[in-house]
Amino acid sequence: MDSVKTLAKALAPVCGVDEAALSDWIEVPKNTEMGDYAFPCFRLSKTMRKAPNLIAAELQAALTLPEGFVKCEAVGGYLNFFTDKGAVAGTVLNRVLSEGDAYGTSTEGNGKTVCIEYSSINIAKPFGFHHLPSTAIGNALYRIYKALGYNTVGINHLGDWGTQFGKMITAYKLWGTKPVDEYSIRELVALYVRFHDEADRDPSLNDTARAWFHKIEQGDPEALELWTKMKDATIREVKVTYQRMGVDFDSWAGEAFYTDKMQPIIDELREKGISKLDQGAEIVDLSEWNMPPCMIVKSDGSTIYATRDLAAACYRKATYDFSKLLYVVAYQQDLHFKQFFKVLELMGRDWVKDCVHVNFGMVSMEGGAFHTREGKVLYLDDVLDAAVEKTYDIICEKSPDLLDKRSAAEAVGVGAILWSVLYNSRIKDVTFSWEKVLNFDGETAPYVQYTHARACSVLRKAGERPDTFDASLLDDPESTALLKAIAAFPEAVRSAAEKYEPYVVARAIMQIANAFNRFYYEQRIMADDLNVRAARLALCDATRQTLKNGLNLLGLTAPERM
Ligand code: ARG
């Protein structure tokens, strides 16, 4: 199936190098006249003590050409391989068309559990544009791992604990005007802002707030009820936004969930002599690893963020027995993760090697435009709404006859935003620009979605597609390139999971979209020769299917008309 692997297997005995290394060395020549795959023989000149062109000639003579290949040429220091295009095309198309929505999936993860923590928003705080990368990348990884057969657990580690909830309750008690569960996030945020304004004038409010937080901690019914309702109101609202983005979670266990799970950790750290007292606080000294100490218990007796993370990791191991635990969290928290992973290691939790901080860069708006009046936070919902509105205008212009413009605009507008953080390596900072993300001809989601809709439209207009076709008729360069891009898709899905990089899938479907459009312009799909037509329609259908599968793995939808 995988031509590179087949070649590596055939080359291994004649070169005396193992298959895995050979797979990495095999190249895909830019110019297809040079073959479909090439092996650069200079890689062996050290060990074989010969000039690359001599090695090439020698290997050519010794090699038995594997199945699926028709020719091998020694040119310069290279061995160039030519595949049997008809056979390869047939295998690829039959696989895609028979597997359908499952093309790209596998069973390699069966029996293993991957926990993925992503989005992890804070209660009664804006669901901001800055939460986009964690949400989009985490959701894509969740879908990718699921497709590979893993048992996946999506976790929203809510920021629902801390002294700010004492402030929220104080503010609500003083200035609340309706039942707390009727508050929107924006209204809750306004209460919080007002608290800070008034506390500047009247610092005693801070004491009231501390007292309220203490009550939450003690389980006071009124305090707990208000806190729970604020939490419910926030979750209710963000669920709408998550739904727009195709995002879901298996667990919403936030920081508060670990309140009663920290004491055993604190005790263990003490007993094992890992933590120590430092000016009334309990810390783990990490100077030996060139890191500042990890705070476990503050001098006032309260636990902090890191303590909850230690408890959460142990809880997840005990509950899910994960083979991997991924934290999709911004690189600003690199140090925090290094610190608490080190503490887990010191505690003898050898599974900490399976915990990965999947970090990412910052997103910002080009020119700093589109900020709220308060100046700082940009709500994700507002960005999505604006994207959908702008897309709607574009669709009205491009496809005036489309019936359901609204739902196409929603799919494409939201997709464009998700794509903006899925198309590049995670760690890159992203400067967001409307021109870039909504360009239907650029390297964008709308372009891929549009290409998918184009393939659907070709198939629709062609009517019933013949079941049988002769794949060897797909021997023109455009078809060959398109088939190659489609064949590479399953490996891209695997590689994206291995690197925790959804962009590998995004790039793979971008290549397919590009190759399809070249094919579409250069070759007449509705050829007069009915056999050629049948083969090209099958290729068009396989393109449609693979683009759809790829978009779905990234959390995007694939409208059939737009
Ligand atoms: N709620 C946190 C924030 O918004 C992110 C939580 C990250 N996850 C974790 N396990 N520490 O900054």
Residues whose N, C-alpha, C, O or C-beta is under 5 A from the ligand:
A	BS01	LIG	S120 I121 N122 H157 G159 D309 V329
